[in-house]
Amino acid sequence: MTGRVLHTLLIGIAVSGFAFSLPTFASGDRELGQYLSSECVTCHQLSGRFQGIPPIVGWPETSFVQIMNEYRSRKRQNPVMQTIAGKLSPEEIAALAAYFGSLRPQSQ
C-alpha cells in the first residue's frame, strides 16, 4: 500500500468512527414534554411572544437539546436555566424539545 492510499484509508476510518461517536437526538416523547412543560411556560410564553424572555415555541429539536445541554454543562451563563437544565435527564430534555418543537407561535 502506498503512503497516500494508507493515509486516505486512515482518514476514512477516523471520520467514520467519529460519525458513530456523535450523540444522536432521538425524537422525544411529546406527551411527556407537554407534561413537563409547566415549569418552562412559567417564564417562556406558550404564545411564542418575546417579552424579555426568549420564546422556545417552534424551536428545532436538535437546537433545543443542544442549548439545554450547554446550560447543563455551564457553557451558557444563566443561573436559572443552569439549575433547571441540570435537573433534567437527557430523555426529559428530548421530550421537551419534541413538545416545544411541535408548537407554532400564535399570530400576533
N, CA, C and O atoms as a GROMACS GRO file, in nm:
protein
  432
    1MET      N    1   0.085  -0.118   0.000
    1MET     CA    2   0.000   0.000   0.000
    1MET      C    3   0.089   0.124   0.000
    1MET      O    4   0.186   0.132   0.076
    2THR      N    5   0.056   0.218  -0.083
    2THR     CA    6   0.135   0.340  -0.088
    2THR      C    7   0.100   0.428   0.031
    2THR      O    8  -0.004   0.409   0.094
    3GLY      N    9   0.186   0.521   0.061
    3GLY     CA   10   0.163   0.612   0.173
    3GLY      C   11   0.036   0.692   0.158
    3GLY      O   12  -0.037   0.715   0.255
    4ARG      N   13   0.008   0.735   0.035
    4ARG     CA   14  -0.111   0.816   0.010
    4ARG      C   15  -0.238   0.735   0.029
    4ARG      O   16  -0.335   0.784   0.088
    5VAL      N   17  -0.240   0.611  -0.019
    5VAL     CA   18  -0.357   0.524  -0.004
    5VAL      C   19  -0.379   0.492   0.144
    5VAL      O   20  -0.492   0.497   0.192
    6LEU      N   21  -0.272   0.461   0.215
    6LEU     CA   22  -0.283   0.432   0.357
    6LEU      C   23  -0.334   0.554   0.433
    6LEU      O   24  -0.418   0.542   0.521
    7HIS      N   25  -0.282   0.671   0.399
    7HIS     CA   26  -0.327   0.796   0.462
    7HIS      C   27  -0.477   0.818   0.440
    7HIS      O   28  -0.551   0.850   0.533
    8THR      N   29  -0.522   0.799   0.316
    8THR     CA   30  -0.663   0.816   0.283
    8THR      C   31  -0.749   0.715   0.358
    8THR      O   32  -0.856   0.749   0.408
    9LEU      N   33  -0.702   0.590   0.366
    9LEU     CA   34  -0.775   0.486   0.438
    9LEU      C   35  -0.787   0.520   0.586
    9LEU      O   36  -0.894   0.506   0.644
   10LEU      N   37  -0.679   0.566   0.646
   10LEU     CA   38  -0.681   0.601   0.788
   10LEU      C   39  -0.773   0.720   0.816
   10LEU      O   40  -0.844   0.722   0.917
   11ILE      N   41  -0.773   0.817   0.727
   11ILE     CA   42  -0.864   0.931   0.744
   11ILE      C   43  -1.009   0.883   0.735
   11ILE      O   44  -1.093   0.925   0.815
   12GLY      N   45  -1.038   0.796   0.639
   12GLY     CA   46  -1.174   0.743   0.625
   12GLY      C   47  -1.219   0.668   0.749
   12GLY      O   48  -1.333   0.683   0.792
   13ILE      N   49  -1.130   0.588   0.806
   13ILE     CA   50  -1.163   0.514   0.928
   13ILE      C   51  -1.187   0.610   1.044
   13ILE      O   52  -1.282   0.594   1.120
   14ALA      N   53  -1.100   0.710   1.057
   14ALA     CA   54  -1.115   0.808   1.165
   14ALA      C   55  -1.245   0.885   1.153
   14ALA      O   56  -1.315   0.905   1.253
   15VAL      N   57  -1.279   0.929   1.033
   15VAL     CA   58  -1.402   1.006   1.012
   15VAL      C   59  -1.525   0.920   1.039
   15VAL      O   60  -1.619   0.966   1.103
   16SER      N   61  -1.524   0.796   0.992
   16SER     CA   62  -1.641   0.710   1.015
   16SER      C   63  -1.655   0.678   1.163
   16SER      O   64  -1.767   0.670   1.214
   17GLY      N   65  -1.544   0.660   1.234
   17GLY     CA   66  -1.550   0.637   1.378
   17GLY      C   67  -1.604   0.757   1.451
   17GLY      O   68  -1.679   0.743   1.547
   18PHE      N   69  -1.565   0.876   1.406
   18PHE     CA   70  -1.615   1.000   1.466
   18PHE      C   71  -1.765   1.013   1.446
   18PHE      O   72  -1.838   1.051   1.537
   19ALA      N   73  -1.811   0.981   1.327
   19ALA     CA   74  -1.954   0.992   1.297
   19ALA      C   75  -2.036   0.900   1.386
   19ALA      O   76  -2.145   0.936   1.429
   20PHE      N   77  -1.983   0.781   1.415
   20PHE     CA   78  -2.057   0.690   1.501
   20PHE      C   79  -2.052   0.731   1.646
   20PHE      O   80  -2.136   0.687   1.725
   21SER      N   81  -1.956   0.814   1.684
   21SER     CA   82  -1.946   0.856   1.823
   21SER      C   83  -2.027   0.981   1.854
   21SER      O   84  -2.040   1.018   1.970
   22LEU      N   85  -2.081   1.048   1.751
   22LEU     CA   86  -2.161   1.167   1.774
   22LEU      C   87  -2.292   1.129   1.843
   22LEU      O   88  -2.350   1.026   1.811
   23PRO      N   89  -2.340   1.212   1.937
   23PRO     CA   90  -2.467   1.181   2.000
   23PRO      C   91  -2.581   1.194   1.901
   23PRO      O   92  -2.582   1.285   1.818
   24THR      N   93  -2.675   1.106   1.910
   24THR     CA   94  -2.792   1.116   1.825
   24THR      C   95  -2.905   1.177   1.906
   24THR      O   96  -2.910   1.163   2.028
   25PHE      N   97  -2.993   1.243   1.839
   25PHE     CA   98  -3.105   1.306   1.906
   25PHE      C   99  -3.233   1.238   1.862
   25PHE      O  100  -3.300   1.280   1.768
   26ALA      N  101  -3.264   1.131   1.933
   26ALA     CA  102  -3.387   1.061   1.902
   26ALA      C  103  -3.503   1.150   1.942
   26ALA      O  104  -3.496   1.223   2.040
   27SER      N  105  -3.607   1.142   1.866
   27SER     CA  106  -3.724   1.223   1.896
   27SER      C  107  -3.779   1.185   2.033
   27SER      O  108  -3.795   1.067   2.065
   28GLY      N  109  -3.806   1.286   2.111
   28GLY     CA  110  -3.855   1.263   2.246
   28GLY      C  111  -4.004   1.238   2.249
   28GLY      O  112  -4.074   1.251   2.148
   29ASP      N  113  -4.051   1.202   2.365
   29ASP     CA  114  -4.193   1.173   2.390
   29ASP      C  115  -4.266   1.306   2.408
   29ASP      O  116  -4.255   1.372   2.511
   30ARG      N  117  -4.342   1.344   2.305
   30ARG     CA  118  -4.411   1.473   2.305
   30ARG      C  119  -4.507   1.488   2.423
   30ARG      O  120  -4.515   1.596   2.483
   31GLU      N  121  -4.579   1.382   2.458
   31GLU     CA  122  -4.674   1.390   2.569
   31GLU      C  123  -4.602   1.412   2.702
   31GLU      O  124  -4.650   1.488   2.786
   32LEU      N  125  -4.489   1.347   2.720
   32LEU     CA  126  -4.410   1.370   2.841
   32LEU      C  127  -4.361   1.515   2.842
   32LEU      O  128  -4.362   1.580   2.947
   33GLY      N  129  -4.318   1.565   2.727
   33GLY     CA  130  -4.275   1.703   2.717
   33GLY      C  131  -4.384   1.801   2.755
   33GLY      O  132  -4.358   1.900   2.823
   34GLN      N  133  -4.505   1.772   2.710
   34GLN     CA  134  -4.617   1.859   2.746
   34GLN      C  135  -4.640   1.856   2.897
   34GLN      O  136  -4.665   1.960   2.958
   35TYR      N  137  -4.630   1.739   2.955
   35TYR     CA  138  -4.646   1.724   3.100
   35TYR      C  139  -4.538   1.802   3.176
   35TYR      O  140  -4.566   1.867   3.276
   36LEU      N  141  -4.415   1.795   3.126
   36LEU     CA  142  -4.303   1.862   3.193
   36LEU      C  143  -4.296   2.012   3.168
   36LEU      O  144  -4.224   2.083   3.238
   37SER      N  145  -4.370   2.061   3.071
   37SER     CA  146  -4.356   2.199   3.025
   37SER      C  147  -4.406   2.306   3.121
   37SER      O  148  -4.377   2.424   3.100
   38SER      N  149  -4.478   2.269   3.224
   38SER     CA  150  -4.538   2.371   3.311
   38SER      C  151  -4.433   2.462   3.374
   38SER      O  152  -4.457   2.582   3.388
   39GLU      N  153  -4.318   2.408   3.411
   39GLU     CA  154  -4.213   2.493   3.469
   39GLU      C  155  -4.157   2.588   3.363
   39GLU      O  156  -4.125   2.703   3.394
   40CYS      N  157  -4.145   2.541   3.239
   40CYS     CA  158  -4.091   2.624   3.131
   40CYS      C  159  -4.183   2.742   3.100
   40CYS      O  160  -4.137   2.855   3.084
   41VAL      N  161  -4.313   2.713   3.091
   41VAL     CA  162  -4.407   2.817   3.049
   41VAL      C  163  -4.439   2.915   3.162
   41VAL      O  164  -4.516   3.009   3.143
   42THR      N  165  -4.380   2.894   3.277
   42THR     CA  166  -4.389   2.994   3.383
   42THR      C  167  -4.321   3.122   3.337
   42THR      O  168  -4.365   3.232   3.370
   43CYS      N  169  -4.212   3.106   3.259
   43CYS     CA  170  -4.137   3.222   3.209
   43CYS      C  171  -4.148   3.238   3.057
   43CYS      O  172  -4.170   3.348   3.006
   44HIS      N  173  -4.132   3.128   2.985
   44HIS     CA  174  -4.137   3.131   2.839
   44HIS      C  175  -4.283   3.121   2.795
   44HIS      O  176  -4.352   3.024   2.826
   45GLN      N  177  -4.329   3.222   2.723
   45GLN     CA  178  -4.470   3.227   2.686
   45GLN      C  179  -4.505   3.120   2.583
   45GLN      O  180  -4.436   3.105   2.482
   46LEU      N  181  -4.610   3.048   2.610
   46LEU     CA  182  -4.658   2.945   2.519
   46LEU      C  183  -4.706   3.005   2.387
   46LEU      O  184  -4.712   2.936   2.286
   47SER      N  185  -4.739   3.133   2.388
   47SER     CA  186  -4.784   3.201   2.266
   47SER      C  187  -4.668   3.221   2.169
   47SER      O  188  -4.690   3.244   2.050
   48GLY      N  189  -4.544   3.212   2.220
   48GLY     CA  190  -4.429   3.238   2.136
   48GLY      C  191  -4.389   3.384   2.133
   48GLY      O  192  -4.296   3.422   2.062
   49ARG      N  193  -4.458   3.467   2.211
   49ARG     CA  194  -4.425   3.609   2.214
   49ARG      C  195  -4.296   3.632   2.292
   49ARG      O  196  -4.264   3.557   2.384
   50PHE      N  197  -4.223   3.735   2.254
   50PHE     CA  198  -4.100   3.773   2.322
   50PHE      C  199  -4.126   3.896   2.405
   50PHE      O  200  -4.156   4.004   2.353
   51GLN      N  201  -4.115   3.879   2.536
   51GLN     CA  202  -4.129   3.993   2.626
   51GLN      C  203  -4.018   3.986   2.731
   51GLN      O  204  -4.044   3.976   2.851
   52GLY      N  205  -3.894   3.992   2.681
   52GLY     CA  206  -3.779   3.990   2.770
   52GLY      C  207  -3.719   3.851   2.790
   52GLY      O  208  -3.601   3.839   2.822
   53ILE      N  209  -3.798   3.748   2.772
   53ILE     CA  210  -3.750   3.609   2.785
   53ILE      C  211  -3.768   3.544   2.648
   53ILE      O  212  -3.877   3.548   2.590
   54PRO      N  213  -3.662   3.484   2.596
   54PRO     CA  214  -3.670   3.428   2.459
   54PRO      C  215  -3.781   3.324   2.444
   54PRO      O  216  -3.802   3.242   2.534
   55PRO      N  217  -3.852   3.328   2.332
   55PRO     CA  218  -3.953   3.226   2.307
   55PRO      C  219  -3.886   3.093   2.273
   55PRO      O  220  -3.779   3.090   2.212
   56ILE      N  221  -3.949   2.982   2.312
   56ILE     CA  222  -3.897   2.850   2.279
   56ILE      C  223  -3.995   2.769   2.195
   56ILE      O  224  -3.966   2.655   2.157
   57VAL      N  225  -4.108   2.826   2.166
   57VAL     CA  226  -4.209   2.760   2.083
   57VAL      C  227  -4.158   2.752   1.940
   57VAL      O  228  -4.114   2.851   1.882
   58GLY      N  229  -4.165   2.633   1.882
   58GLY     CA  230  -4.128   2.614   1.743
   58GLY      C  231  -3.980   2.593   1.718
   58GLY      O  232  -3.937   2.585   1.603
   59TRP      N  233  -3.899   2.583   1.823
   59TRP     CA  234  -3.756   2.559   1.805
   59TRP      C  235  -3.733   2.421   1.745
   59TRP      O  236  -3.806   2.327   1.779
   60PRO      N  237  -3.635   2.406   1.659
   60PRO     CA  238  -3.597   2.272   1.611
   60PRO      C  239  -3.547   2.188   1.730
   60PRO      O  240  -3.477   2.239   1.818
   61GLU      N  241  -3.583   2.062   1.731
   61GLU     CA  242  -3.548   1.975   1.844
   61GLU      C  243  -3.399   1.972   1.871
   61GLU      O  244  -3.356   1.980   1.987
   62THR      N  245  -3.319   1.960   1.767
   62THR     CA  246  -3.174   1.950   1.789
   62THR      C  247  -3.118   2.077   1.852
   62THR      O  248  -3.028   2.070   1.935
   63SER      N  249  -3.170   2.192   1.813
   63SER     CA  250  -3.125   2.319   1.873
   63SER      C  251  -3.164   2.326   2.020
   63SER      O  252  -3.084   2.367   2.105
   64PHE      N  253  -3.286   2.286   2.050
   64PHE     CA  254  -3.334   2.287   2.188
   64PHE      C  255  -3.245   2.200   2.275
   64PHE      O  256  -3.201   2.242   2.382
   65VAL      N  257  -3.218   2.077   2.229
   65VAL     CA  258  -3.135   1.983   2.305
   65VAL      C  259  -2.994   2.039   2.323
   65VAL      O  260  -2.939   2.033   2.433
   66GLN      N  261  -2.938   2.093   2.218
   66GLN     CA  262  -2.802   2.148   2.225
   66GLN      C  263  -2.795   2.262   2.326
   66GLN      O  264  -2.703   2.266   2.409
   67ILE      N  265  -2.889   2.352   2.320
   67ILE     CA  266  -2.888   2.467   2.410
   67ILE      C  267  -2.909   2.424   2.555
   67ILE      O  268  -2.842   2.475   2.645
   68MET      N  269  -3.000   2.330   2.578
   68MET     CA  270  -3.021   2.281   2.715
   68MET      C  271  -2.895   2.211   2.768
   68MET      O  272  -2.862   2.225   2.885
   69ASN      N  273  -2.828   2.137   2.682
   69ASN     CA  274  -2.704   2.072   2.724
   69ASN      C  275  -2.594   2.174   2.753
   69ASN      O  276  -2.510   2.152   2.840
   70GLU      N  277  -2.594   2.285   2.681
   70GLU     CA  278  -2.498   2.392   2.709
   70GLU      C  279  -2.527   2.458   2.844
   70GLU      O  280  -2.433   2.498   2.914
   71TYR      N  281  -2.653   2.469   2.881
   71TYR     CA  282  -2.685   2.518   3.016
   71TYR      C  283  -2.642   2.416   3.121
   71TYR      O  284  -2.587   2.453   3.225
   72ARG      N  285  -2.666   2.288   3.094
   72ARG     CA  286  -2.627   2.182   3.189
   72ARG      C  287  -2.477   2.183   3.214
   72ARG      O  288  -2.433   2.166   3.327
   73SER      N  289  -2.398   2.202   3.108
   73SER     CA  290  -2.252   2.200   3.121
   73SER      C  291  -2.196   2.336   3.159
   73SER      O  292  -2.074   2.353   3.173
   74ARG      N  293  -2.284   2.433   3.176
   74ARG     CA  294  -2.248   2.570   3.216
   74ARG      C  295  -2.169   2.644   3.109
   74ARG      O  296  -2.096   2.738   3.141
   75LYS      N  297  -2.182   2.602   2.983
   75LYS     CA  298  -2.123   2.679   2.872
   75LYS      C  299  -2.203   2.806   2.849
   75LYS      O  300  -2.148   2.908   2.808
   76ARG      N  301  -2.333   2.799   2.875
   76ARG     CA  302  -2.420   2.917   2.867
   76ARG      C  303  -2.443   2.968   3.008
   76ARG      O  304  -2.465   2.891   3.102
   77GLN      N  305  -2.438   3.099   3.022
   77GLN     CA  306  -2.449   3.160   3.153
   77GLN      C  307  -2.591   3.209   3.180
   77GLN      O  308  -2.636   3.306   3.120
   78ASN      N  309  -2.658   3.142   3.268
   78ASN     CA  310  -2.787   3.185   3.320
   78ASN      C  311  -2.817   3.093   3.438
   78ASN      O  312  -2.853   2.977   3.419
   79PRO      N  313  -2.802   3.144   3.561
   79PRO     CA  314  -2.818   3.058   3.678
   79PRO      C  315  -2.952   2.985   3.685
   79PRO      O  316  -2.957   2.870   3.726
   80VAL      N  317  -3.059   3.051   3.645
   80VAL     CA  318  -3.191   2.986   3.648
   80VAL      C  319  -3.195   2.870   3.549
   80VAL      O  320  -3.236   2.759   3.584
   81MET      N  321  -3.152   2.896   3.426
   81MET     CA  322  -3.156   2.790   3.324
   81MET      C  323  -3.055   2.679   3.356
   81MET      O  324  -3.082   2.563   3.327
   82GLN      N  325  -2.941   2.713   3.414
   82GLN     CA  326  -2.845   2.611   3.453
   82GLN      C  327  -2.905   2.517   3.557
   82GLN      O  328  -2.884   2.396   3.551
   83THR      N  329  -2.980   2.573   3.652
   83THR     CA  330  -3.044   2.492   3.755
   83THR      C  331  -3.151   2.402   3.695
   83THR      O  332  -3.158   2.283   3.725
   84ILE      N  333  -3.235   2.460   3.610
   84ILE     CA  334  -3.344   2.383   3.550
   84ILE      C  335  -3.288   2.273   3.461
   84ILE      O  336  -3.328   2.157   3.472
   85ALA      N  337  -3.196   2.308   3.373
   85ALA     CA  338  -3.139   2.208   3.281
   85ALA      C  339  -3.062   2.101   3.358
   85ALA      O  340  -3.059   1.985   3.317
   86GLY      N  341  -2.999   2.140   3.467
   86GLY     CA  342  -2.920   2.046   3.546
   86GLY      C  343  -3.002   1.937   3.612
   86GLY      O  344  -2.948   1.831   3.643
   87LYS      N  345  -3.128   1.961   3.634
   87LYS     CA  346  -3.210   1.858   3.698
   87LYS      C  347  -3.292   1.773   3.600
   87LYS      O  348  -3.365   1.683   3.640
   88LEU      N  349  -3.277   1.804   3.470
   88LEU     CA  350  -3.350   1.726   3.368
   88LEU      C  351  -3.260   1.615   3.312
   88LEU      O  352  -3.140   1.635   3.292
   89SER      N  353  -3.319   1.500   3.288
   89SER     CA  354  -3.247   1.390   3.224
   89SER      C  355  -3.241   1.414   3.073
   89SER      O  356  -3.318   1.495   3.021
   90PRO      N  357  -3.152   1.347   3.003
   90PRO     CA  358  -3.150   1.360   2.856
   90PRO      C  359  -3.284   1.325   2.792
   90PRO      O  360  -3.324   1.386   2.693
   91GLU      N  361  -3.354   1.227   2.848
   91GLU     CA  362  -3.485   1.188   2.795
   91GLU      C  363  -3.588   1.297   2.817
   91GLU      O  364  -3.673   1.321   2.731
   92GLU      N  365  -3.581   1.365   2.932
   92GLU     CA  366  -3.675   1.474   2.959
   92GLU      C  367  -3.646   1.594   2.869
   92GLU      O  368  -3.738   1.660   2.821
   93ILE      N  369  -3.519   1.621   2.845
   93ILE     CA  370  -3.483   1.731   2.754
   93ILE      C  371  -3.533   1.700   2.614
   93ILE      O  372  -3.588   1.787   2.546
   94ALA      N  373  -3.515   1.576   2.569
   94ALA     CA  374  -3.563   1.535   2.436
   94ALA      C  375  -3.715   1.546   2.428
   94ALA      O  376  -3.769   1.585   2.325
   95ALA      N  377  -3.783   1.511   2.537
   95ALA     CA  378  -3.930   1.520   2.540
   95ALA      C  379  -3.974   1.666   2.530
   95ALA      O  380  -4.067   1.698   2.456
   96LEU      N  381  -3.910   1.754   2.605
   96LEU     CA  382  -3.943   1.896   2.597
   96LEU      C  383  -3.914   1.951   2.458
   96LEU      O  384  -3.991   2.031   2.405
   97ALA      N  385  -3.804   1.908   2.399
   97ALA     CA  386  -3.769   1.951   2.263
   97ALA      C  387  -3.877   1.908   2.164
   97ALA      O  388  -3.915   1.985   2.076
   98ALA      N  389  -3.926   1.785   2.179
   98ALA     CA  390  -4.031   1.735   2.089
   98ALA      C  391  -4.159   1.815   2.107
   98ALA      O  392  -4.226   1.849   2.009
   99TYR      N  393  -4.194   1.845   2.231
   99TYR     CA  394  -4.317   1.919   2.257
   99TYR      C  395  -4.308   2.062   2.204
   99TYR      O  396  -4.394   2.104   2.126
  100PHE      N  397  -4.206   2.137   2.245
  100PHE     CA  398  -4.196   2.276   2.202
  100PHE      C  399  -4.171   2.286   2.052
  100PHE      O  400  -4.216   2.382   1.988
  101GLY      N  401  -4.100   2.191   1.996
  101GLY     CA  402  -4.075   2.190   1.853
  101GLY      C  403  -4.200   2.166   1.770
  101GLY      O  404  -4.208   2.206   1.654
  102SER      N  405  -4.298   2.102   1.831
  102SER     CA  406  -4.422   2.073   1.758
  102SER      C  407  -4.521   2.189   1.760
  102SER      O  408  -4.618   2.189   1.685
  103LEU      N  409  -4.496   2.286   1.845
  103LEU     CA  410  -4.587   2.401   1.857
  103LEU      C  411  -4.549   2.510   1.759
  103LEU      O  412  -4.433   2.521   1.719
  104ARG      N  413  -4.645   2.589   1.721
  104ARG     CA  414  -4.622   2.705   1.635
  104ARG      C  415  -4.662   2.831   1.709
  104ARG      O  416  -4.764   2.833   1.777
  105PRO      N  417  -4.582   2.936   1.695
  105PRO     CA  418  -4.618   3.062   1.760
  105PRO      C  419  -4.754   3.112   1.711
  105PRO      O  420  -4.789   3.095   1.594
  106GLN      N  421  -4.828   3.174   1.800
  106GLN     CA  422  -4.956   3.232   1.764
  106GLN      C  423  -4.934   3.359   1.683
  106GLN      O  424  -4.833   3.427   1.700
  107SER      N  425  -5.027   3.390   1.597
  107SER     CA  426  -5.020   3.518   1.524
  107SER      C  427  -5.031   3.632   1.622
  107SER      O  428  -5.106   3.626   1.720
  108GLN      N  429  -4.953   3.735   1.596
  108GLN     CA  430  -4.953   3.847   1.692
  108GLN      C  431  -5.016   3.969   1.635
  108GLN      O  432  -5.024   4.071   1.702
   0.00000   0.00000   0.00000
